[in-house]
């Protein structure tokens, strides 16, 4: 009996202790500061968004997508409930950036973006091919996990194909005109000898931490996976594209023609520009910029001494051999010389420079035919440089007079410098380092082209016309993107507008228009971002007068990473006040 009494007494004490613990936890939760609540939620969101398997590609099944959508919607509600006024200025920036990323994930599912996992430039089949370069191989297990991922490619591609079939059924396909020749980008990855596959590239050299016997086994396993899983998956995708998807792609080109298309396009405008602007407002702004830049282009033609009108000058640039490289090596070497020349000018424009270097390489030949002229390919890995990709396909369409503007945009002081500085920010969450907001990043890239004037570039009138043509290219995007997606413009009308107002080769005009058709609103981010940065600089110069320091201003623009334009504006206004 005494034992029973003792037991009950102990149970009672335990119950009291449990009650007290629960009360303490509730009290602690109630006492949690808004900052602590936000940090915990943001960390959970970022971890959830980046959760991945070492041995499996992402599950794209309907059940998995719905589950992720529900979880993300719940996180978004919690994020929206955070009292921003109770957060520090730095945490308000953190909130804006994690909110931007999460809201886009939710919106993409709501608007059925998973029905269109492809653009004119490529799709999941080409994205997968970057897996070898994005994977870190520092142990035998890394190679084994990589091979396991190769084995999951058929499942992943079958799931993506499921959504493409749904797209055909429900009217969400990409436009037929913009997808012409798309199947060639799939064929580029299909090889008869597995050793020639891009997926076998990690096995080209034996690392010191794997012995010869194990290395031979790993290579054999990789070759088997490529032969038995990867290549059949690509064959199936190619056949599906040729026999089902491309023949059933829609004839219309505008996003507004999709189910719920007008709302979808307005949502994409908000996402890519981070501004509250309508398609009509952007269209009119584009026309104004086109008219302004056209005047400057006419001045450049006059400075060149050319005897002829605008159209004749553009035709001269497009057809005269003196403006085109004779080899891929010449084009790459010229790009490298421009980049190195700008490296020497950077200290005049910036106090803070990144540690991460960058290299220059050709666009991978598998994707080059339908790829843009150049692009920056960054990395979060500390054992790899960033790379400025130059498209060496069809050299007679890669004019040298545009290389200065392209290089300053994609390498320095453009995308490489901006992304590398963001990646090296200290005492900030990982998502502050890795988030890329198109309006900021592409706006900075276009502003970087303009900075070339202050750094002594574009001394040749043809090169200056190339710069203006690139600026005109971005201004014309405001017109043709909104024209096609909101105003019923045809593909031909958009191509004519671009060809008549820029010095882009006709091949580039077609490639670019097809890109805008299949990637609604992304092309709007460049000019709107650049105009914002230029306006903020003008305001700073006017208010600070002799106190304005261009190096300090550029550091202020870049010091928070890639942020929404409203956040940038508030930050620069605060910076101006501090400088005063």
VEXDREN-2710 file (C-alpha; in Angstrom, 1 decimal):
% VEXDREN-2710
k/r/px/py/pz
1/UNK/0.0/0.0/0.0
2/UNK/2.8/2.3/0.9
3/UNK/4.4/1.5/-2.5
4/UNK/1.1/2.4/-4.3
5/UNK/0.9/5.7/-2.4
6/UNK/4.5/6.4/-3.3
7/UNK/3.9/5.7/-6.9
8/UNK/0.8/7.9/-7.1
9/UNK/2.6/10.6/-5.3
10/UNK/5.4/10.4/-7.9
11/UNK/2.9/10.4/-10.7
12/UNK/1.3/13.5/-9.2
13/UNK/4.6/15.3/-9.0
14/UNK/5.4/14.3/-12.5
15/UNK/2.0/15.6/-13.7
16/UNK/2.6/18.9/-11.9
17/UNK/6.1/19.1/-13.4
18/UNK/4.6/18.5/-16.9
19/UNK/1.9/21.1/-16.4
20/UNK/4.6/23.6/-15.2
21/UNK/6.8/22.8/-18.2
22/UNK/3.9/23.3/-20.6
23/UNK/3.0/26.6/-19.0
24/UNK/6.6/27.7/-19.2
25/UNK/6.8/26.8/-22.9
26/UNK/3.6/28.7/-23.6
27/UNK/4.8/31.6/-21.6
28/UNK/8.1/31.5/-23.5
29/UNK/6.3/31.4/-26.8
30/UNK/4.2/34.3/-25.8
31/UNK/7.3/36.2/-24.7
32/UNK/9.1/35.5/-28.0
33/UNK/10.0/38.7/-29.7
34/UNK/8.8/39.5/-33.2
35/UNK/12.4/39.4/-34.4
36/UNK/13.0/35.9/-32.9
37/UNK/9.6/34.7/-34.3
38/UNK/10.6/36.0/-37.7
39/UNK/14.1/34.5/-37.7
40/UNK/12.7/31.1/-36.7
41/UNK/10.0/31.2/-39.4
42/UNK/12.4/32.5/-42.2
43/UNK/15.0/29.8/-41.4
44/UNK/12.3/27.1/-41.6
45/UNK/11.0/28.5/-44.9
46/UNK/14.5/28.7/-46.4
47/UNK/15.4/25.2/-45.3
48/UNK/12.1/23.9/-46.6
49/UNK/12.5/25.6/-50.0
50/UNK/16.0/24.1/-50.4
51/UNK/15.4/20.7/-49.0
52/UNK/16.7/18.1/-51.4
53/UNK/17.9/14.6/-51.6
54/UNK/21.4/13.5/-52.3
55/UNK/20.2/10.5/-54.3
56/UNK/16.9/11.5/-55.9
57/UNK/15.8/14.3/-58.1
58/UNK/12.8/16.4/-57.0
59/UNK/9.5/14.6/-56.7
60/UNK/7.2/16.3/-59.3
61/UNK/4.1/14.1/-58.7
62/UNK/0.7/15.8/-58.3
63/UNK/0.7/14.7/-54.6
64/UNK/4.1/16.1/-53.9
65/UNK/3.4/19.4/-55.7
66/UNK/0.1/19.9/-53.8
67/UNK/1.7/19.1/-50.5
68/UNK/4.5/21.6/-51.1
69/UNK/1.9/24.2/-52.1
70/UNK/-0.1/23.7/-49.0
71/UNK/2.9/24.0/-46.8
72/UNK/4.2/27.1/-48.6
73/UNK/0.8/28.8/-48.4
74/UNK/0.8/28.2/-44.7
75/UNK/4.2/29.7/-44.4
76/UNK/3.2/32.7/-46.4
77/UNK/0.2/33.3/-44.1
78/UNK/2.6/33.2/-41.1
79/UNK/5.0/35.5/-42.9
80/UNK/2.3/38.0/-43.7
81/UNK/1.2/38.1/-40.1
82/UNK/4.6/39.3/-38.9
83/UNK/4.5/42.9/-37.6
84/UNK/7.1/44.6/-39.8
85/UNK/7.1/47.7/-37.7
86/UNK/8.5/45.7/-34.8
87/UNK/11.5/44.5/-36.9
88/UNK/14.8/46.2/-37.4
89/UNK/15.5/47.8/-40.7
90/UNK/17.8/44.9/-41.6
91/UNK/15.2/42.4/-40.7
92/UNK/12.6/44.3/-42.8
93/UNK/15.0/43.7/-45.7
94/UNK/15.3/40.0/-44.8
95/UNK/11.5/39.8/-44.6
96/UNK/11.1/41.4/-48.1
97/UNK/13.6/39.0/-49.6
98/UNK/12.3/35.7/-48.1
99/UNK/8.7/36.9/-48.8
100/UNK/9.6/37.6/-52.5
101/UNK/11.0/34.1/-52.9
102/UNK/8.2/32.3/-51.1
103/UNK/5.3/34.2/-52.7
104/UNK/6.6/33.4/-56.1
105/UNK/6.6/29.7/-55.3
106/UNK/3.0/29.9/-54.2
107/UNK/2.0/32.0/-57.2
108/UNK/3.7/29.7/-59.7
109/UNK/1.6/26.8/-58.5
110/UNK/-1.6/28.9/-58.5
111/UNK/-1.1/29.9/-62.1
112/UNK/0.0/26.3/-63.2
113/UNK/3.6/27.2/-64.0
114/UNK/4.4/23.5/-63.6
115/UNK/2.4/23.0/-66.9
116/UNK/5.1/24.9/-68.7
117/UNK/8.5/23.8/-67.4
118/UNK/10.2/24.9/-70.6
119/UNK/11.0/28.0/-72.6
120/UNK/12.4/28.5/-76.2
121/UNK/15.9/28.3/-74.7
122/UNK/15.5/24.9/-73.0
123/UNK/13.7/22.9/-70.3
124/UNK/14.4/20.4/-67.5
125/UNK/16.3/18.3/-70.0
126/UNK/18.9/21.0/-70.4
127/UNK/18.8/22.1/-66.7
128/UNK/19.6/18.5/-65.7
129/UNK/22.7/18.6/-67.8
130/UNK/24.3/21.2/-65.4
131/UNK/24.2/18.6/-62.6
132/UNK/27.8/17.4/-63.2
133/UNK/29.1/21.0/-62.9
134/UNK/26.9/21.9/-59.9
135/UNK/27.7/18.7/-57.9
136/UNK/30.6/18.7/-55.5
137/UNK/32.7/15.5/-55.7
138/UNK/34.9/15.2/-52.6
139/UNK/34.3/11.6/-51.6
140/UNK/33.4/8.2/-53.2
141/UNK/30.0/8.6/-51.7
142/UNK/29.4/11.8/-53.7
143/UNK/30.0/9.8/-56.9
144/UNK/27.7/7.0/-55.7
145/UNK/25.0/9.6/-54.9
146/UNK/25.4/11.2/-58.3
147/UNK/24.9/7.9/-60.0
148/UNK/21.8/7.3/-57.9
149/UNK/20.5/10.6/-59.2
150/UNK/21.2/9.6/-62.8
151/UNK/19.0/6.5/-62.1
152/UNK/16.2/8.8/-61.0
153/UNK/16.1/10.8/-64.2
154/UNK/13.5/8.6/-66.0
155/UNK/11.1/9.0/-63.1
156/UNK/11.7/12.8/-63.0
157/UNK/11.3/13.2/-66.7
158/UNK/8.1/11.1/-66.8
159/UNK/6.6/13.3/-64.1
160/UNK/7.4/16.4/-66.1
161/UNK/6.0/14.9/-69.2
162/UNK/2.8/14.2/-67.3
163/UNK/2.4/17.9/-66.7
164/UNK/3.1/18.7/-70.4
165/UNK/0.3/16.3/-71.4
166/UNK/-2.0/18.1/-69.0
167/UNK/-0.9/21.4/-70.6
168/UNK/-2.0/20.1/-74.0
169/UNK/-5.4/19.1/-72.5
170/UNK/-6.0/22.4/-70.7
171/UNK/-4.5/24.9/-73.1
172/UNK/-1.3/25.8/-71.3
173/UNK/1.3/24.9/-74.0
174/UNK/4.0/27.2/-75.2
175/UNK/3.3/28.8/-78.6
176/UNK/4.2/26.7/-81.6
177/UNK/6.1/29.5/-83.5
178/UNK/8.5/30.1/-80.6
179/UNK/9.1/26.4/-80.1
180/UNK/10.1/25.6/-83.6
181/UNK/13.3/23.5/-83.6
182/UNK/13.1/22.8/-79.9
183/UNK/13.6/19.1/-80.4
184/UNK/17.1/19.8/-81.6
185/UNK/18.1/20.8/-78.1
186/UNK/17.1/17.4/-76.9
187/UNK/19.0/15.6/-79.6
188/UNK/22.1/17.4/-78.5
189/UNK/22.2/15.3/-75.3
190/UNK/21.5/11.9/-77.0
191/UNK/24.7/10.0/-77.7
192/UNK/25.5/6.5/-78.8
193/UNK/28.6/6.2/-76.7
194/UNK/27.9/6.9/-73.0
195/UNK/31.4/8.1/-72.5
196/UNK/30.6/11.1/-74.7
197/UNK/27.7/12.1/-72.6
198/UNK/27.9/15.3/-70.5
199/UNK/26.7/13.1/-67.6
200/UNK/29.9/11.1/-67.7
201/UNK/32.2/14.2/-67.5
202/UNK/32.7/13.8/-63.7
203/UNK/34.5/10.5/-64.4
204/UNK/37.1/11.9/-66.8
205/UNK/39.8/11.9/-64.1
206/UNK/40.3/9.7/-61.2
207/UNK/40.5/11.6/-57.8
208/UNK/43.2/10.7/-55.3
209/UNK/40.6/9.7/-52.6
210/UNK/39.2/6.7/-54.7
211/UNK/41.3/3.6/-55.3
212/UNK/41.6/2.2/-58.8
213/UNK/39.3/-0.8/-58.2
214/UNK/36.5/1.3/-56.8
215/UNK/37.0/3.9/-59.5
216/UNK/36.6/1.3/-62.3
217/UNK/33.4/0.2/-60.6
218/UNK/32.0/3.7/-60.3
219/UNK/32.7/4.4/-64.0
220/UNK/31.0/1.1/-64.9
221/UNK/28.0/2.0/-62.8
222/UNK/27.8/5.5/-64.4
223/UNK/28.0/4.1/-67.9
224/UNK/25.3/1.6/-67.1
225/UNK/23.0/4.3/-65.7
226/UNK/23.6/6.5/-68.7
227/UNK/22.9/3.7/-71.2
228/UNK/20.0/2.1/-69.4
229/UNK/18.3/5.1/-67.7
230/UNK/19.4/8.5/-68.9
231/UNK/19.5/7.9/-72.7
232/UNK/16.2/6.1/-72.9
233/UNK/14.6/8.9/-70.9
234/UNK/15.9/11.5/-73.4
235/UNK/14.8/9.3/-76.3
236/UNK/11.3/9.2/-74.7
237/UNK/11.2/12.9/-74.2
238/UNK/12.4/13.6/-77.7
239/UNK/9.6/11.3/-79.1
240/UNK/7.0/12.9/-76.9
241/UNK/8.1/16.4/-78.1
242/UNK/8.0/15.5/-81.8
243/UNK/4.8/13.4/-81.8
244/UNK/2.7/15.0/-79.1
245/UNK/3.7/18.4/-77.7
246/UNK/5.0/20.4/-80.7
247/UNK/2.2/19.4/-83.0
248/UNK/-0.4/20.4/-80.4
249/UNK/1.3/23.7/-79.3
250/UNK/-1.0/26.7/-79.3
251/UNK/-1.1/29.1/-82.2
252/UNK/-1.5/32.3/-80.0
253/UNK/1.6/33.8/-78.5
254/UNK/0.4/36.1/-75.7
255/UNK/0.2/35.1/-72.0
256/UNK/-3.2/36.8/-71.9
257/UNK/-4.5/34.0/-74.2
258/UNK/-3.8/31.4/-71.5
259/UNK/-6.6/30.4/-69.0
260/UNK/-6.6/33.2/-66.5
261/UNK/-3.9/34.8/-68.6
262/UNK/-4.4/38.5/-67.9
263/UNK/-4.1/37.9/-64.1
264/UNK/-1.1/35.6/-64.7
265/UNK/0.7/38.3/-66.8
266/UNK/0.1/41.0/-64.3
267/UNK/1.4/38.7/-61.6
268/UNK/4.6/38.1/-63.6
269/UNK/4.9/41.9/-64.1
270/UNK/4.9/42.3/-60.4
271/UNK/7.3/39.5/-59.8
272/UNK/9.9/40.5/-62.3
273/UNK/9.7/44.3/-61.8
274/UNK/8.8/44.4/-58.1
275/UNK/6.8/47.5/-59.1
276/UNK/3.1/48.3/-59.1
277/UNK/2.8/49.1/-62.8
278/UNK/0.3/48.0/-65.4
279/UNK/1.2/46.7/-68.9
280/UNK/-0.1/49.9/-70.4
281/UNK/2.1/52.1/-68.2
282/UNK/5.1/50.0/-69.1
283/UNK/4.3/50.0/-72.8
284/UNK/4.1/53.8/-72.9
285/UNK/7.3/54.2/-70.9
286/UNK/9.0/51.9/-73.4
287/UNK/7.8/54.0/-76.4
288/UNK/9.2/57.1/-74.7
289/UNK/12.6/55.5/-74.1
290/UNK/12.7/54.2/-77.6
291/UNK/12.2/57.7/-79.0
292/UNK/14.9/59.2/-76.7
293/UNK/17.5/56.5/-77.5
294/UNK/16.7/56.8/-81.2
295/UNK/17.9/60.4/-81.1
296/UNK/21.2/59.4/-79.5
297/UNK/21.7/56.7/-82.0
298/UNK/21.3/59.2/-84.9
299/UNK/24.0/61.3/-83.2
300/UNK/26.3/58.3/-83.1
301/UNK/25.7/57.6/-86.8
302/UNK/26.6/61.2/-87.6
303/UNK/29.8/60.9/-85.5
304/UNK/30.8/57.8/-87.4
305/UNK/30.8/59.8/-90.7
306/UNK/28.5/57.3/-92.4
307/UNK/26.7/58.6/-95.4
308/UNK/23.2/57.2/-95.1
309/UNK/20.1/57.0/-93.0
310/UNK/19.4/54.8/-89.9
311/UNK/18.2/51.7/-91.8
312/UNK/21.2/51.8/-94.2
313/UNK/23.6/52.2/-91.3
314/UNK/22.1/49.2/-89.5
315/UNK/22.3/47.1/-92.7
316/UNK/25.9/48.1/-93.0
317/UNK/26.6/46.9/-89.5
318/UNK/24.8/43.6/-90.0
319/UNK/26.5/42.7/-93.3
320/UNK/30.1/44.1/-93.3
321/UNK/32.7/41.5/-92.4
322/UNK/34.9/43.9/-90.5
323/UNK/32.4/43.9/-87.6
324/UNK/32.4/40.1/-87.1
325/UNK/35.0/37.7/-85.6
326/UNK/36.6/35.1/-87.8
327/UNK/36.9/32.5/-85.1
328/UNK/35.5/31.6/-81.7
329/UNK/38.9/32.2/-80.2
330/UNK/38.9/35.8/-81.6
331/UNK/35.5/36.4/-80.0
332/UNK/36.5/35.0/-76.6
333/UNK/39.9/36.8/-76.6
334/UNK/38.2/40.1/-77.4
335/UNK/35.7/39.5/-74.6
336/UNK/38.5/38.7/-72.2
337/UNK/40.5/41.9/-73.2
338/UNK/37.4/44.1/-72.5
339/UNK/36.8/42.4/-69.2
340/UNK/40.4/42.7/-68.1
341/UNK/40.4/46.4/-69.1
342/UNK/37.4/47.0/-66.9
343/UNK/39.0/45.1/-64.0
344/UNK/41.6/47.9/-64.0
345/UNK/38.9/50.6/-63.7
346/UNK/36.9/49.0/-60.9
347/UNK/38.7/50.7/-58.0
348/UNK/37.7/54.1/-59.4
349/UNK/34.0/53.1/-59.2
350/UNK/33.9/50.8/-56.1
351/UNK/35.4/50.7/-52.6
352/UNK/34.2/47.1/-52.1
353/UNK/35.3/44.4/-54.5
354/UNK/34.6/40.7/-54.3
355/UNK/37.1/38.0/-53.6
356/UNK/35.5/35.4/-56.0
357/UNK/37.1/35.6/-59.5
358/UNK/35.4/34.9/-62.8
359/UNK/36.3/33.2/-66.0
360/UNK/35.2/33.4/-69.6
361/UNK/33.9/30.4/-71.6
362/UNK/31.8/29.7/-74.6
363/UNK/28.1/28.9/-74.2
364/UNK/27.8/25.0/-74.0
365/UNK/27.4/23.8/-77.6
366/UNK/24.3/21.8/-76.7
367/UNK/22.2/24.9/-76.0
368/UNK/24.0/27.5/-78.1
369/UNK/21.8/27.6/-81.2
370/UNK/18.7/28.9/-79.4
371/UNK/20.6/30.7/-76.6
372/UNK/21.1/34.4/-76.0
373/UNK/24.3/36.2/-77.0
374/UNK/25.9/35.9/-73.6
375/UNK/25.1/35.2/-69.9
376/UNK/26.6/35.1/-66.5
377/UNK/26.7/31.7/-64.9
378/UNK/27.3/32.1/-61.1
379/UNK/27.9/29.5/-58.4
380/UNK/27.5/29.3/-54.7
381/UNK/30.4/26.9/-54.4
382/UNK/33.6/28.3/-52.9
383/UNK/35.7/26.0/-55.1
384/UNK/34.4/27.4/-58.4
385/UNK/34.6/30.8/-60.1
386/UNK/31.7/32.5/-61.8
387/UNK/31.7/32.4/-65.6
388/UNK/30.8/34.9/-68.3
389/UNK/29.5/32.8/-71.1
390/UNK/29.9/34.1/-74.7
391/UNK/27.9/32.5/-77.5
392/UNK/30.3/31.4/-80.2
393/UNK/27.6/29.7/-82.3
394/UNK/27.0/31.4/-85.7
395/UNK/29.9/33.9/-85.6
396/UNK/28.4/35.9/-88.5
397/UNK/25.7/36.9/-86.0
398/UNK/28.0/38.0/-83.1
399/UNK/29.0/41.6/-83.9
400/UNK/32.1/42.9/-82.2
401/UNK/30.7/46.4/-81.8
402/UNK/28.3/45.1/-79.1
403/UNK/30.9/43.2/-77.1
404/UNK/31.9/46.1/-74.8
405/UNK/28.3/46.5/-73.6
406/UNK/27.7/42.8/-73.3
407/UNK/30.9/42.2/-71.3
408/UNK/30.3/45.0/-68.9
409/UNK/26.7/43.7/-68.3
410/UNK/27.5/40.0/-67.8
411/UNK/30.9/40.2/-66.2
412/UNK/32.2/43.4/-64.5
413/UNK/30.9/45.7/-63.2
414/UNK/27.7/43.8/-64.0
415/UNK/26.4/40.4/-62.9
416/UNK/29.6/38.9/-61.6
417/UNK/30.5/41.8/-59.4
418/UNK/27.0/42.2/-58.1
419/UNK/26.4/38.4/-57.4
420/UNK/29.8/37.9/-55.9
421/UNK/29.5/40.8/-53.5
422/UNK/26.0/39.5/-52.5
423/UNK/27.5/36.0/-51.9
424/UNK/30.2/37.4/-49.7
425/UNK/27.9/39.5/-47.4
426/UNK/28.7/38.8/-43.8
427/UNK/26.3/38.4/-40.8
428/UNK/23.2/37.9/-43.0
429/UNK/21.0/34.9/-43.6
430/UNK/21.9/32.6/-46.5
431/UNK/18.8/33.7/-48.4
432/UNK/20.2/37.3/-48.5
433/UNK/23.3/36.0/-50.2
434/UNK/21.6/33.7/-52.7
435/UNK/18.3/35.5/-53.7
436/UNK/18.4/36.9/-57.2
437/UNK/15.7/39.5/-58.0
438/UNK/15.6/40.2/-61.7
439/UNK/14.6/43.9/-61.5
440/UNK/17.7/44.6/-59.3
441/UNK/20.2/42.3/-61.0
442/UNK/19.2/43.0/-64.6
443/UNK/18.8/46.7/-63.8
444/UNK/22.3/46.7/-62.4
445/UNK/23.6/44.9/-65.4
446/UNK/22.1/47.6/-67.8
447/UNK/23.4/50.4/-65.5
448/UNK/26.8/48.7/-65.7
449/UNK/26.8/49.1/-69.5
450/UNK/26.2/52.9/-68.9
451/UNK/29.1/53.0/-66.4
452/UNK/31.4/52.1/-69.3
453/UNK/31.0/55.6/-70.5
454/UNK/32.5/56.9/-67.3
455/UNK/35.3/54.3/-67.4
456/UNK/36.5/55.3/-70.8
457/UNK/34.8/52.6/-73.0
458/UNK/32.9/53.1/-76.3
459/UNK/35.4/55.5/-77.8
460/UNK/34.8/54.0/-81.2
461/UNK/31.5/55.4/-82.7
462/UNK/30.5/51.9/-83.8
463/UNK/31.0/50.5/-80.3
464/UNK/29.0/53.5/-78.8
465/UNK/26.3/52.7/-81.3
466/UNK/26.5/49.1/-80.1
467/UNK/25.9/50.3/-76.5
468/UNK/23.0/52.4/-77.6
469/UNK/21.6/49.5/-79.5
470/UNK/21.8/47.4/-76.4
471/UNK/20.0/50.1/-74.4
472/UNK/17.4/50.3/-77.2
473/UNK/17.1/46.5/-77.1
474/UNK/16.1/46.7/-73.4
475/UNK/13.7/49.7/-74.0
476/UNK/12.1/47.9/-77.0
477/UNK/11.5/44.9/-74.7
478/UNK/9.1/47.1/-72.7
479/UNK/7.2/47.6/-75.9
480/UNK/7.2/44.2/-77.5
481/UNK/6.7/42.1/-74.3
482/UNK/3.7/44.1/-73.2
483/UNK/2.6/44.3/-76.9
484/UNK/2.6/40.5/-77.3
485/UNK/1.3/39.5/-73.9
486/UNK/-1.3/42.2/-73.2
487/UNK/-2.0/44.1/-76.5
488/UNK/-2.5/41.3/-79.1
489/UNK/0.7/41.9/-81.0
490/UNK/1.8/39.2/-83.4
491/UNK/5.3/37.6/-83.3
492/UNK/6.0/39.2/-86.7
493/UNK/5.1/42.7/-85.5
494/UNK/7.3/42.3/-82.4
495/UNK/10.2/41.1/-84.5
496/UNK/9.8/44.0/-87.0
497/UNK/9.7/46.5/-84.1
498/UNK/12.9/45.1/-82.6
499/UNK/14.7/44.8/-86.0
500/UNK/13.7/48.4/-87.0
501/UNK/15.0/49.9/-83.8
502/UNK/18.2/48.0/-82.9
503/UNK/21.3/46.8/-84.6
504/UNK/20.8/43.2/-83.4
505/UNK/21.4/40.6/-86.0
506/UNK/18.2/39.2/-87.4
507/UNK/19.1/35.8/-85.8
508/UNK/19.3/37.5/-82.4
509/UNK/16.1/39.3/-83.0
510/UNK/14.3/36.0/-83.6
511/UNK/16.0/34.3/-80.6
512/UNK/15.1/37.2/-78.3
513/UNK/11.5/37.5/-79.4
514/UNK/10.9/33.8/-78.9
515/UNK/12.5/34.1/-75.4
516/UNK/10.1/36.9/-74.5
517/UNK/7.1/34.9/-75.8
518/UNK/8.0/31.8/-73.6
519/UNK/9.1/33.8/-70.6
520/UNK/6.5/36.5/-70.0
521/UNK/7.5/39.7/-68.3
522/UNK/11.1/38.7/-67.4
523/UNK/12.3/41.1/-70.2
524/UNK/10.7/44.0/-68.4
525/UNK/13.1/43.9/-65.5
526/UNK/16.1/45.3/-67.2
527/UNK/15.0/48.8/-68.2
528/UNK/12.8/49.4/-65.2
529/UNK/15.6/48.4/-62.9
530/UNK/18.1/50.6/-64.7
531/UNK/15.8/53.6/-64.7
532/UNK/15.3/53.2/-61.0
533/UNK/19.0/53.1/-60.2
534/UNK/19.7/56.1/-62.5
535/UNK/17.0/58.1/-60.8
536/UNK/18.3/57.3/-57.4
537/UNK/21.8/58.3/-58.4
538/UNK/20.5/61.6/-59.8
539/UNK/18.6/62.4/-56.6
540/UNK/21.7/61.6/-54.6
541/UNK/23.9/63.8/-56.8
542/UNK/21.4/66.7/-56.5
543/UNK/21.0/66.4/-52.7
544/UNK/24.6/65.8/-51.8
545/UNK/26.3/68.0/-54.3
546/UNK/30.1/68.1/-53.5
547/UNK/29.6/65.4/-50.9
548/UNK/28.5/62.8/-53.5
549/UNK/31.0/60.0/-53.8
550/UNK/30.3/57.6/-56.7
551/UNK/32.2/54.8/-55.0
552/UNK/30.2/55.2/-51.8
553/UNK/26.9/55.3/-53.8
554/UNK/27.7/52.1/-55.7
555/UNK/28.6/50.3/-52.4
556/UNK/25.3/51.5/-50.9
557/UNK/23.4/50.1/-53.9
558/UNK/25.1/46.7/-53.7
559/UNK/25.6/46.3/-49.9
560/UNK/22.3/44.6/-49.2
561/UNK/22.4/42.0/-52.0
562/UNK/19.6/41.7/-54.6
563/UNK/16.6/43.5/-53.2
564/UNK/13.2/44.6/-54.5
565/UNK/13.3/48.1/-56.0
566/UNK/11.2/49.7/-53.3
567/UNK/13.6/48.3/-50.7
568/UNK/16.5/49.8/-52.7
569/UNK/14.8/53.1/-52.9
570/UNK/14.2/53.3/-49.2
571/UNK/17.8/52.3/-48.5
572/UNK/19.3/54.9/-50.8
573/UNK/17.0/57.6/-49.3
574/UNK/18.3/56.6/-45.8
575/UNK/21.9/56.6/-47.1
576/UNK/21.4/60.1/-48.6
577/UNK/20.1/61.3/-45.2
578/UNK/23.1/59.8/-43.4
579/UNK/25.6/61.4/-45.9
580/UNK/24.0/64.8/-45.2
END
